[in-house]
Amino acid sequence: MGRYLLLWDLNLSLVPIDPKEREGGYKLLMGLVRQDLERGMTADWGCFVGEKSGYCIVEGSEVDVMNMAQQYSPYVMFQSHPIASEAQVNEMIKAMSG
């Protein structure tokens, strides 16, 4: 199982102008975030204050991560970065010496 840093951005072309409609859409998206946190798929989630973007740390297989991201489409777009742990980096360094 891998760990991934996902940087997310709202697709502003799909965000309603009306505040009541926008509130409803945000509540639906945050419900998905809560589900991902509760089932352990998302280890951490955050929004960059004052921005339309944020991050999450996701754990799972590549397919798990792709499926998780797809549930937010087309309202949220992601950039994905695999994460290596401190132990994995030390294992790589150890392998360098043969």
DSSP file (Angstrom, degrees, kcal/mol; ACC not computed):
  #  RESIDUE AA STRUCTURE BP1 BP2  ACC     N-H-->O    O-->H-N    N-H-->O    O-->H-N    TCO  KAPPA ALPHA  PHI   PSI    X-CA   Y-CA   Z-CA
    1    1 A M              0   0    0      0, 0.0    60,-0.2     0, 0.0     2,-0.2   0.000 360.0 360.0 360.0 131.7    0.0    0.0    0.0
    2    2 A G  E     -A   60   0A   0     58,-1.6    58,-2.5    82,-0.0     2,-0.4  -0.530 360.0-133.1-100.3 167.6    1.4    3.4   -1.0
    3    3 A R  E     -AB  59  83A   0     80,-0.5    80,-2.9    56,-0.2     2,-0.4  -0.957  24.2-170.6-119.1 141.4    1.0    6.9    0.4
    4    4 A Y  E     -AB  58  82A   0     54,-2.6    54,-2.6    -2,-0.4     2,-0.6  -0.988  22.3-141.7-136.2 139.2    0.3    9.8   -1.8
    5    5 A L  E     -AB  57  81A   0     76,-3.2    76,-2.2    -2,-0.4     2,-0.6  -0.909  24.8-166.5 -93.8 119.9    0.1   13.6   -1.4
    6    6 A L  E     -AB  56  80A   0     50,-3.0    50,-1.8    -2,-0.6     2,-0.5  -0.948   7.0-159.5-110.2 123.2   -2.8   14.9   -3.5
    7    7 A L  E     -AB  55  79A   0     72,-2.5    72,-2.2    -2,-0.6     2,-0.3  -0.888  18.7-161.6 -97.6 127.5   -3.0   18.6   -4.2
    8    8 A W  E     -AB  54  78A   0     46,-2.1    46,-2.0    -2,-0.5     2,-0.4  -0.828  15.7-172.1-117.3 152.3   -6.5   19.6   -5.1
    9    9 A D  E     -AB  53  77A   0     68,-2.2    68,-2.9    -2,-0.3    44,-0.2  -0.998  27.3-120.2-136.4 135.7   -8.1   22.6   -6.8
   10   10 A L  E     - B   0  76A   0     42,-2.7     2,-1.3    -2,-0.4    66,-0.2  -0.519  25.3-122.2 -70.3 142.6  -11.8   23.4   -7.1
   11   11 A N    >   -     0   0    0     64,-3.0     3,-2.3    -2,-0.2     4,-0.3  -0.748  28.5-166.9 -83.9  94.4  -13.0   23.7  -10.7
   12   12 A L  G >  S+     0   0    0     -2,-1.3     3,-1.0     1,-0.3    -1,-0.2   0.715  79.0  70.0 -62.7 -22.0  -14.3   27.3  -10.4
   13   13 A S  G 3  S+     0   0    0      1,-0.2    -1,-0.3    -3,-0.1    62,-0.1   0.697 104.2  43.9 -68.4 -15.3  -16.2   27.1  -13.6
   14   14 A L  G <  S+     0   0    0     -3,-2.3    -1,-0.2    61,-0.1    -2,-0.2   0.382  87.6 105.0-107.8   2.1  -18.6   24.6  -11.9
   15   15 A V  S <  S-     0   0    0     -3,-1.0     7,-0.1    -4,-0.3     6,-0.0  -0.741  75.3-120.5 -86.0 123.3  -18.9   26.5   -8.6
   16   16 A P        -     0   0    0      0, 0.0    -2,-0.1     0, 0.0     6,-0.1  -0.267   6.5-142.6 -63.0 147.7  -22.3   28.3   -8.4
   17   17 A I  S    S+     0   0    0      4,-0.1    -2,-0.0     5,-0.0     3,-0.0   0.868  80.9  87.2 -75.4 -39.1  -22.4   32.0   -8.0
   18   18 A D  S  > S-     0   0    0      1,-0.1     4,-2.6     2,-0.0     5,-0.2  -0.468  77.3-141.0 -65.8 124.9  -25.4   31.9   -5.7
   19   19 A P  H  > S+     0   0    0      0, 0.0     4,-2.5     0, 0.0    -1,-0.1   0.841  99.6  53.1 -58.1 -36.5  -24.2   31.4   -2.1
   20   20 A K  H  > S+     0   0    0      2,-0.2     4,-1.8     1,-0.2     5,-0.1   0.916 112.3  44.1 -66.2 -42.4  -27.0   29.0   -1.1
   21   21 A E  H  > S+     0   0    0      2,-0.2     4,-2.1     1,-0.2    -1,-0.2   0.905 113.4  51.6 -66.7 -40.9  -26.3   26.8   -4.1
   22   22 A R  H  X S+     0   0    0     -4,-2.6     4,-2.6     1,-0.2    -2,-0.2   0.904 107.1  53.7 -62.5 -42.1  -22.5   27.0   -3.4
   23   23 A E  H  X S+     0   0    0     -4,-2.5     4,-2.4     1,-0.2    -1,-0.2   0.921 107.9  50.2 -58.0 -45.7  -23.2   26.0    0.3
   24   24 A G  H  X S+     0   0    0     -4,-1.8     4,-1.8     1,-0.2    -1,-0.2   0.905 111.8  47.4 -61.0 -42.6  -25.1   22.9   -0.9
   25   25 A G  H  X S+     0   0    0     -4,-2.1     4,-2.2     2,-0.2    -1,-0.2   0.908 111.7  49.8 -65.5 -42.5  -22.3   21.9   -3.2
   26   26 A Y  H  X S+     0   0    0     -4,-2.6     4,-2.8     1,-0.2     5,-0.2   0.891 108.4  53.7 -63.7 -39.3  -19.6   22.4   -0.6
   27   27 A K  H  X S+     0   0    0     -4,-2.4     4,-1.7    -5,-0.2    -1,-0.2   0.903 108.6  49.6 -62.6 -40.5  -21.6   20.3    1.9
   28   28 A L  H  X S+     0   0    0     -4,-1.8     4,-1.5     2,-0.2    -2,-0.2   0.931 112.6  46.9 -63.0 -45.4  -21.8   17.4   -0.5
   29   29 A L  H  X S+     0   0    0     -4,-2.2     4,-2.1     1,-0.2    -2,-0.2   0.913 111.3  50.7 -63.1 -42.7  -18.0   17.6   -1.2
   30   30 A M  H  X S+     0   0    0     -4,-2.8     4,-2.4     1,-0.2    -1,-0.2   0.802 104.6  58.8 -67.9 -27.3  -17.2   17.8    2.5
   31   31 A G  H  X S+     0   0    0     -4,-1.7     4,-2.1    -5,-0.2    -1,-0.2   0.895 106.4  48.0 -63.9 -39.9  -19.5   14.8    3.1
   32   32 A L  H  X S+     0   0    0     -4,-1.5     4,-2.3     2,-0.2    -2,-0.2   0.903 110.4  51.6 -65.4 -41.4  -17.2   12.8    0.7
   33   33 A V  H  X S+     0   0    0     -4,-2.1     4,-2.3     1,-0.2    -2,-0.2   0.935 109.1  50.5 -60.0 -46.3  -14.2   14.1    2.5
   34   34 A R  H  X S+     0   0    0     -4,-2.4     4,-2.7     1,-0.2    -1,-0.2   0.905 109.6  51.0 -59.6 -43.1  -15.6   12.9    5.8
   35   35 A Q  H  X S+     0   0    0     -4,-2.1     4,-2.3     1,-0.2     6,-0.3   0.916 109.7  49.7 -60.7 -43.8  -16.4    9.4    4.4
   36   36 A D  H  <>S+     0   0    0     -4,-2.3     6,-1.9     1,-0.2     5,-1.2   0.883 113.0  47.1 -63.9 -38.5  -12.8    9.1    3.1
   37   37 A L  H ><5S+     0   0    0     -4,-2.3     3,-0.9     4,-0.2    -2,-0.2   0.920 112.3  49.7 -67.1 -44.2  -11.4   10.1    6.5
   38   38 A E  H 3<5S+     0   0    0     -4,-2.7    -2,-0.2     1,-0.2    -1,-0.2   0.859 110.8  48.1 -66.3 -36.4  -13.7    7.7    8.4
   39   39 A R  T 3<5S-     0   0    0     -4,-2.3    -1,-0.2    -5,-0.2    -2,-0.2   0.487 114.2-116.5 -84.9  -0.4  -12.9    4.7    6.2
   40   40 A G  T < 5S+     0   0    0     -3,-0.9    19,-0.2    -4,-0.3    -3,-0.2   0.482  84.7 116.4  84.7   2.4   -9.2    5.4    6.6
   41   41 A M  S   <S+     0   0    0     -5,-1.2    18,-2.7    -6,-0.3     2,-0.6   0.918  76.5  48.4 -67.9 -42.9   -8.5    6.1    2.9
   42   42 A T  E     -C   58   0A   0     -6,-1.9    16,-0.2    16,-0.2    -2,-0.2  -0.884  62.8-176.8-101.7 123.5   -7.6    9.7    3.7
   43   43 A A  E    S+     0   0A   0     14,-2.9     2,-0.3    -2,-0.6    15,-0.2   0.769  73.7   4.9 -87.8 -29.4   -5.1   10.1    6.5
   44   44 A D  E     -C   57   0A   0     13,-1.2    13,-2.5     2,-0.0     2,-0.3  -0.986  63.0-175.8-154.9 148.2   -5.1   13.9    6.5
   45   45 A W  E     +C   56   0A   0     -2,-0.3     2,-0.3    11,-0.2    11,-0.2  -0.995   9.6 165.1-146.8 142.5   -7.0   16.6    4.7
   46   46 A G  E     -C   55   0A   0      9,-2.5     9,-2.3    -2,-0.3     2,-0.4  -0.994  27.2-137.2-158.7 156.2   -6.7   20.4    4.6
   47   47 A C  E     -C   54   0A   0     -2,-0.3     2,-0.5     7,-0.2     7,-0.3  -0.940  31.3-118.2-112.5 134.5   -7.8   23.5    2.7
   48   48 A F    >   -     0   0    0      5,-2.6     3,-2.3    -2,-0.4     5,-0.4  -0.632  44.6-106.0 -72.8 120.5   -5.3   26.3    2.1
   49   49 A V  T 3  S+     0   0    0     -2,-0.5     3,-0.1     1,-0.3    -1,-0.1  -0.196  98.8   4.9 -56.6 127.6   -6.8   29.3    3.9
   50   50 A G  T 3  S+     0   0    0      1,-0.3    -1,-0.3    -3,-0.0     2,-0.2   0.529 113.8  99.0  78.6   6.9   -8.3   31.9    1.6
   51   51 A E  S <  S-     0   0    0     -3,-2.3    -1,-0.3     2,-0.2   -42,-0.0  -0.664  77.8-124.2-118.8 175.0   -7.7   29.7   -1.5
   52   52 A K  S    S+     0   0    0     -2,-0.2   -42,-2.7    -3,-0.1     2,-0.3  -0.025  88.9  64.0-102.8  26.0   -9.6   27.4   -3.7
   53   53 A S  E     +A    9   0A   0     -5,-0.4    -5,-2.6   -44,-0.2     2,-0.3  -0.864  49.0 150.9-144.8 171.8   -7.2   24.6   -3.1
   54   54 A G  E     -AC   8  47A   0    -46,-2.0   -46,-2.1    -7,-0.3     2,-0.3  -0.890  30.9-100.1-174.8-154.6   -5.7   22.3   -0.5
   55   55 A Y  E     -AC   7  46A   0     -9,-2.3    -9,-2.5    -2,-0.3     2,-0.3  -0.937  16.1-166.4-145.9 163.2   -4.1   18.9    0.1
   56   56 A C  E     -AC   6  45A   0    -50,-1.8   -50,-3.0    -2,-0.3     2,-0.6  -0.968  19.1-136.7-150.3 151.1   -4.8   15.4    1.3
   57   57 A I  E     -AC   5  44A   0    -13,-2.5   -14,-2.9    -2,-0.3   -13,-1.2  -0.947  30.1-170.6-105.3 121.4   -2.6   12.4    2.3
   58   58 A V  E     -AC   4  42A   0    -54,-2.6   -54,-2.6    -2,-0.6     2,-0.4  -0.905  10.8-157.7-119.7 141.0   -4.1    9.3    0.9
   59   59 A E  E     +A    3   0A   0    -18,-2.7     2,-0.3    -2,-0.4   -56,-0.2  -0.972  45.5  70.0-121.1 132.1   -3.2    5.6    1.6
   60   60 A G  E    S-A    2   0A   0    -58,-2.5   -58,-1.6    -2,-0.4    -2,-0.1  -0.943  79.3 -46.9 157.3-174.6   -3.9    2.7   -0.8
   61   61 A S     >  -     0   0    0     -2,-0.3     4,-2.4   -60,-0.2     5,-0.2  -0.290  59.4-100.7 -76.9 170.0   -3.1    1.2   -4.1
   62   62 A E  H  > S+     0   0    0      1,-0.2     4,-2.5     2,-0.2     5,-0.2   0.907 126.6  49.6 -57.8 -41.9   -2.9    3.2   -7.3
   63   63 A V  H  > S+     0   0    0      2,-0.2     4,-2.7     1,-0.2    -1,-0.2   0.902 108.7  52.7 -66.0 -41.1   -6.4    1.9   -8.2
   64   64 A D  H  > S+     0   0    0      1,-0.2     4,-2.4     2,-0.2    -2,-0.2   0.926 111.5  46.5 -57.6 -45.4   -7.7    2.9   -4.7
   65   65 A V  H  X S+     0   0    0     -4,-2.4     4,-2.5     2,-0.2    -2,-0.2   0.908 112.2  49.6 -66.8 -42.6   -6.3    6.4   -5.1
   66   66 A M  H  X S+     0   0    0     -4,-2.5     4,-2.0    -5,-0.2    -1,-0.2   0.922 112.3  48.2 -62.4 -43.2   -7.7    6.8   -8.7
   67   67 A N  H  X S+     0   0    0     -4,-2.7     4,-1.1     2,-0.2    -2,-0.2   0.904 111.1  50.7 -63.7 -41.4  -11.2    5.6   -7.6
   68   68 A M  H >< S+     0   0    0     -4,-2.4     3,-0.6    -5,-0.2     4,-0.4   0.934 111.9  47.2 -61.3 -46.0  -11.1    8.0   -4.6
   69   69 A A  H >< S+     0   0    0     -4,-2.5     3,-1.5     1,-0.2     4,-0.4   0.860 104.6  61.3 -65.6 -35.3  -10.2   10.9   -6.8
   70   70 A Q  H >< S+     0   0    0     -4,-2.0     3,-1.2     1,-0.3    -1,-0.2   0.789  90.3  67.6 -64.5 -28.0  -12.8   10.1   -9.4
   71   71 A Q  T << S+     0   0    0     -4,-1.1    -1,-0.3    -3,-0.6    -2,-0.2   0.734 101.7  49.1 -65.9 -18.2  -15.7   10.5   -6.9
   72   72 A Y  T X> S+     0   0    0     -3,-1.5     4,-1.4    -4,-0.4     3,-1.2   0.531  92.1 150.1 -94.4  -8.8  -14.9   14.3   -6.8
   73   73 A S  T <4  +     0   0    0     -3,-1.2     4,-0.1    -4,-0.4    -3,-0.0  -0.462  59.5   9.5 -73.7 140.5  -14.8   14.7  -10.6
   74   74 A P  T 34 S+     0   0    0      0, 0.0    -1,-0.3     0, 0.0   -60,-0.1  -0.933 125.2  57.5 -97.8  12.3  -15.4   17.1  -12.3
   75   75 A Y  T <4 S+     0   0    0     -3,-1.2   -64,-3.0     1,-0.1     2,-0.4   0.757 110.5  37.8 -78.7 -25.4  -15.7   19.5   -9.4
   76   76 A V  E  <  -B   10   0A   0     -4,-1.4     2,-0.4   -66,-0.2   -66,-0.2  -0.989  67.9-156.9-130.2 136.1  -12.2   18.9   -8.0
   77   77 A M  E     -B    9   0A   0    -68,-2.9   -68,-2.2    -2,-0.4     2,-0.3  -0.898  15.4-155.2-112.0 143.3   -8.9   18.4   -9.9
   78   78 A F  E     -B    8   0A   0     -2,-0.4     2,-0.4   -70,-0.2   -70,-0.2  -0.875  18.3-159.1-121.5 147.7   -5.9   16.6   -8.4
   79   79 A Q  E     -B    7   0A   0    -72,-2.2   -72,-2.5    -2,-0.3     2,-0.4  -0.983  26.5-150.3-112.9 136.2   -2.2   16.5   -8.7
   80   80 A S  E     -B    6   0A   0     -2,-0.4   -74,-0.2   -74,-0.2   -76,-0.0  -0.908  17.6-180.0-117.2 136.1   -0.7   13.3   -7.3
   81   81 A H  E     -B    5   0A   0    -76,-2.2   -76,-3.2    -2,-0.4    -2,-0.0  -0.965  25.4-132.1-133.8 115.7    2.7   12.7   -5.7
   82   82 A P  E     -B    4   0A   0      0, 0.0     2,-0.4     0, 0.0   -78,-0.3  -0.381  25.4-140.9 -62.5 145.2    3.8    9.3   -4.3
   83   83 A I  E     -B    3   0A   0    -80,-2.9   -80,-0.5    -2,-0.0     2,-0.4  -0.928   9.0-156.0-114.8 132.0    5.4    9.7   -0.9
   84   84 A A        -     0   0    0     -2,-0.4   -82,-0.0   -82,-0.1     2,-0.0  -0.893  21.0-131.1-102.2 136.2    8.4    7.8    0.4
   85   85 A S     >  -     0   0    0     -2,-0.4     4,-2.1     1,-0.1     5,-0.2  -0.245  26.0-103.7 -77.8 170.4    8.8    7.4    4.2
   86   86 A E  H  > S+     0   0    0      1,-0.2     4,-2.4     2,-0.2     5,-0.2   0.902 124.1  52.2 -59.4 -42.1   11.9    8.1    6.2
   87   87 A A  H  > S+     0   0    0      1,-0.2     4,-2.0     2,-0.2    -1,-0.2   0.883 108.2  50.8 -63.7 -39.0   12.5    4.3    6.5
   88   88 A Q  H  > S+     0   0    0      2,-0.2     4,-2.0     1,-0.2    -1,-0.2   0.890 109.9  49.6 -67.1 -39.0   12.2    3.9    2.7
   89   89 A V  H  X S+     0   0    0     -4,-2.1     4,-2.4     2,-0.2    -2,-0.2   0.920 111.1  49.5 -65.3 -43.0   14.7    6.7    2.1
   90   90 A N  H  X S+     0   0    0     -4,-2.4     4,-2.4     1,-0.2    -2,-0.2   0.865 109.0  52.9 -63.8 -35.0   17.1    5.2    4.6
   91   91 A E  H  X S+     0   0    0     -4,-2.0     4,-1.9     2,-0.2    -1,-0.2   0.894 109.1  49.5 -65.3 -39.8   16.7    1.8    2.8
   92   92 A M  H  X S+     0   0    0     -4,-2.0     4,-1.0     2,-0.2    -2,-0.2   0.917 111.1  49.2 -63.2 -44.4   17.5    3.5   -0.5
   93   93 A I  H >X S+     0   0    0     -4,-2.4     3,-0.6     1,-0.2     4,-0.6   0.906 110.0  51.3 -63.4 -42.1   20.6    5.1    1.0
   94   94 A K  H >< S+     0   0    0     -4,-2.4     3,-1.0     1,-0.2    -1,-0.2   0.884 106.1  55.2 -62.2 -39.1   21.7    1.7    2.5
   95   95 A A  H >< S+     0   0    0     -4,-1.9     3,-1.3     1,-0.2    -1,-0.2   0.740  94.2  70.5 -67.2 -22.3   21.4    0.1   -0.9
   96   96 A M  H << S+     0   0    0     -4,-1.0    -1,-0.2    -3,-0.6    -2,-0.2   0.805  92.9  56.3 -64.7 -29.3   23.7    2.7   -2.5
   97   97 A S  T <<        0   0    0     -3,-1.0    -1,-0.3    -4,-0.6    -2,-0.2   0.480 360.0 360.0 -85.5   0.2   26.7    1.1   -0.6
   98   98 A G    <         0   0    0     -3,-1.3    -3,-0.1    -4,-0.2    -2,-0.1   0.457 360.0 360.0  85.2 360.0   26.0   -2.2   -2.2
